[in-house]
Amino acid sequence: MILVETVPAPSLVGNAMGDPVERRVPVVTPPGYEDSDRRYPTVYFLAGFAGGGTLTLGESIWSENIPQRVERLMNRGEIEPMVFVIPDCITRLGGSQYINSAATGRYEDHLIDDLVPYVDHRFRTLADRDHRAVMGKSSGGYGATVVAMRHADVFGLVADHSGDRYFDFCYRADIPHVVAALASWNSSPAEFLREFPHPPKQRGRNWFTIVNMLAMASCYSANADAEIGFDLPFDLHTAEMRDDVWQRWLEHDPVTLAARHVEALQSLRTYFIDCGRWDEHHLQLGNRIYCRELDRLGVPYHYEEFDGGHRNTAHRYEISLKIFSEAWSGGAGKP
């Protein structure tokens, strides 16, 4: 059964973007849940940028949405019965990266302090880290890794699908396009945001790139004294890097963070990572660099590259859900 819960979000009260402090969260319960006293493991699915919450309920005549996929797998006995939760951590600009920022809100705190206790109180869960998993795609893959690094006492199993990492590759290539597009519209970031989501002219092919860059800056380089509430890591005229701001971004890069959270990463029951070998944001390269760092640190993980890009990869979730299931059914939790 798919339920939509209205979850209070006290951690988001007073957020700088004025985003909602109640969140609508889809929850998939297992077959027979209503007729049983059994407790179940839980999976938290962190959607990619500009996704999450009830947006994942969109239906198609040709494909399943995420809750439908999970229901099918449970109904066929292909994965263990579980409570499957889809948080809403969307911001006005599209996403929070599932971390705390003065420019967006305390979304990491919302997950840990608001949502997990709500789910454990509202549903019959096995409320411990060994039966609680976090997974996600793209920004959600990034969130799954970073949240697990910082809260391994909450999440003991992780699946990171095409998560953002090695920022020098996955973000920097967009900077010249952002500068050129803003110049072509004779628009500053402040003017762009005043008009947002309606741009001053036709959106053009770089509109989304601008939004994504501004959203990432709101997460990684908040600055209450800046006109727009955060700093951009580049010059708006020349696109040259502002090294001091860029360094603040790199402090959030999983490649940098891993060494600070070695014990947490080593403690995970399961850490599954994958990426398409043709990823349009060069994340396959970032993942190779990240996995080399995990090797150096002695962190157990399993990494796969598959024949695909960044999009249309929902079939990969079946792999990670089956890995979680194997761990919960007494297996090693490895593919």
Helices and strands as residue ranges (DSSP letters): E 2-8, G 10-12, E 22-28, G 33-35, E 42-46, G 53-57, H 66-75, E 83-85, E 100-101, E 105-106, H 107-109, I 110-115, H 116-122, G 129-131, E 132-137, H 139-150, E 157-161, H 167-170, G 172-174, H 175-184, H 189-195, H 207-220, H 243-250, H 254-257, G 258-261, H 262-267, E 270-276, H 283-297, E 302-306, H 316-328
